[in-house]
Amino acid sequence: MSEGTDLDKKISRRDFLKMLGMSVSAVAVSQVLSACERFTPEEMKITYKEIKNGDSLPLYIRGQEKPANINIQYAFPDVDPLQIRQKDGKGVALPFKNGEERVRFLGEIGDPTLYKVTGKNPELSDEITVGVYPKVTGNLISLDGRHNLEFHDNLYAMPVIVANQSYFEDQAPSEINKGEGYKRSDWKDVGHFGNGLIVGTLGEDDRFRISGYVCDARALVLK
């Protein structure tokens, strides 16, 4: 899967009910929205829950039928934490959709699925290295903490909302920022949200050790 626009994941009703019934120790993602369901700010009160170091989430691992209870670990203290969209106190996941006007929070989980990273998009030249940033704004604010992504066998990525950036000559897919009150002062002016990835290693003990954000999902090949 080399194109970021293909990351939207439709959740079956059976999987939705499975997720509803799963109990976790710290944070319950009790609902997962399919790609065809939409909620406007008028239809739902939007709040966000921050995923702290050591919290656990029921996440799908691509290719597995049932979600696993994944422990979230941030490899560096300056990595922006993940956010879960909340409706009536319950977590929901709203997949990224190019061209939509959305109320979002940077770092918001768009698809609660861990995909295996198989490499860099072959359309990118050898001179281009994929950067991993501690901040969801990527290089818009600062290059502090940036490092080149190192590819290895247990590297995984999960789709998240980031500040819109592109590794290609064209404009990356984006959503329009429709929100009021969901901007932090250090984000500057984020008019468009991008389809990005949070990347890290997945251990045999179901710990997802996060190293940072890739701000254009198209830069990596996922399966």
N, C-alpha and C positions, 0 to 999 in steps of 0.2 A: 504494500500500500504506500505509494510514493507521493500521493497528492493529499494535502490536508483537507480538501473538501470531501473526501471519502470517509472521514473518521466518524460521521454521525452514525450512531448505533441504535437500531430499532429494538426495543425490548418487548419480548412476547408477554402476553397476559400471564402465562405460567411463571415466567421469570419475575414478573412484577409481583406476583403473590408470594413467591419465594422470598423476595427481598423484604416484603412487608413482615414476614414471619421470622426474620433472622434477628437475633439479639446479639449486641456487641457490648464490650466492656466500657467504652468511653463515649462513642458517638454513633447514633443510629441513623443510617441512611434508609429510611423506612419506605420511601417511595421513589420510583424511577420513572420518569416521563418518557413516553415513546416520542420519536421524532415528529410525529404528526400532531401531537397535542401542544396547545399553546395557551399561555396565560398572560394577560396584560396586567400592568400595575393596578388597574381598577378592579381586577378580578381576584387578586391575591395581595396580601400584605407581605412585601418582600423584606426579609431580614437575612442576615448571614451569620453563620457560626464558624469561628476560626478553628482549624485543626491544629492542635498543639503537638509538640514533640511527645511521642509515646501514646497518642490516641490511636484507637483502632477503628477501621472501617471495613464494611463488607464490600469488597471489590471483585469484579469479574476478572479473571485472567483469561485472555483470549484463547479460545479452544476448549475451555472447561465449561461444563454445563451449569455448575453451581458456584455461587460467589464464595470467596474465601475471606476469613477474618484477617485483614492485613494490618500490621502494626506500622505506623508512620514514624519514621526517624529522619530528622533533618541533619545532613552531614556537616553543615556549617551554621553557626548561630545567626548569620546575617541573611539566610534564605527566607524570603517572604513566605509566610504560612499559607497553606491551602485554605480555601473557603468553601462552605457548603451553603447553597441557597436554601432558605427556610420558608415553609408555608405552614401556618398554624403550628409552629414549633416542630415540624417534621422536615427532614431533609428531602430535597428534590434535585434532580439533575436535568438541566435544560440544554440539549445539544446545540452546538454552534450552528448557525444558519446564515450563510452569506447574504448580505443585503437587508437583513431584518433590523428593525429598530428595537433595541432591547435595553432593559435596565439590568446592569451587570455589576459585578465586583471583580476587580482584577485578582486572579488566582482562583476564581470559581471553577469547580469541577464541572466540565461539560459532558463527560461520558465516564461513568465509574468503572472503567475497564483498563487493565494494564496490558499493553501491547508489547511484544518483544521487538526490540530494535535490531534490525539486521544490517544496517549500514547507512551511509550517506546517500542521498538522492544522486543517482548517476548523471543527472542533468547538470549538476554543479561541477565546476572545473576543479581540478586537483589543487589549485591555488586557494580555493575557498575552504576555510575550516569552519565547522559548526560551533558557534559559541554557546556556552552554558552560563547563564547569568543568575546571581542570587536574587535579583529583583524581577518582578513581573513586567516592569517597564523596559527590560533589556538594556540597550545602550542609549535610550532616550534621556536618561538622567545622568548616568555615569558608567564608566567601564570598570569600576572597582569590583573586584571579585570575579571578573570574567575568566573562564578557562576553556580550552579546547575540549570538546567532547571526545572521550576515549572509548572506543568500541571494544566490547568484550561479550562473552557468551551470555551473561546474566543481566544485560542491560535492558531495562524496560522503560516505557513511557506511558503517561496518561494524559488525555486531552484536557486542557484548561484554557480559561480566558486570559489573554495577555494584551498588552499594548500592541497595536498593529504594526508589524514590520515585515520586510520581505528580503529573502535571499536571492530573489530573481529580479529580472529587469521589469517585470510587470508588477502591478499592485497586488498585494496579497489579499485573499478573501477577507472581508471585514463585516462587522455588524456596526450599526450606528448607535452611538451612545444616547439613549433616550432618558437616562436617569437624572434625577436631581437629588443631591444629598448622599450620593454614593462615590464621590470623588475625594481622594485624600490630597492634601496640599502638595505633597512631594511628587504627585503624578504629573504635575503641570496640566496641560490641556489635552486630555485623551478624548478626542472626538470620535474615534473608531476603535472597536475592540477586535483583536485578532485571534485566530485559532492557533494556539500554541500547545506546548507539551511540557510537562514536568518530568524530569528524567532521573533515574537512579538505578541502583542494583536491587534485585529481589533475591533474598536469601532463602535457604531451605527452611528456615524457621518462620517464613512468611513475614519477614521484616522488609519493608520497602525503604531503603536508605536513599534519600533524595539529595541530589547534588545541585539542582537548580532548574532553571527554565530555558527552553528553546523557544524563541518567539516567532517562529514560522514553522508550523507542523510539516510543511511540504519539504523541508530540508532533510528529513529522515525517511527511511524505508521501514515500515512496520508490518508485522504479520500477526 
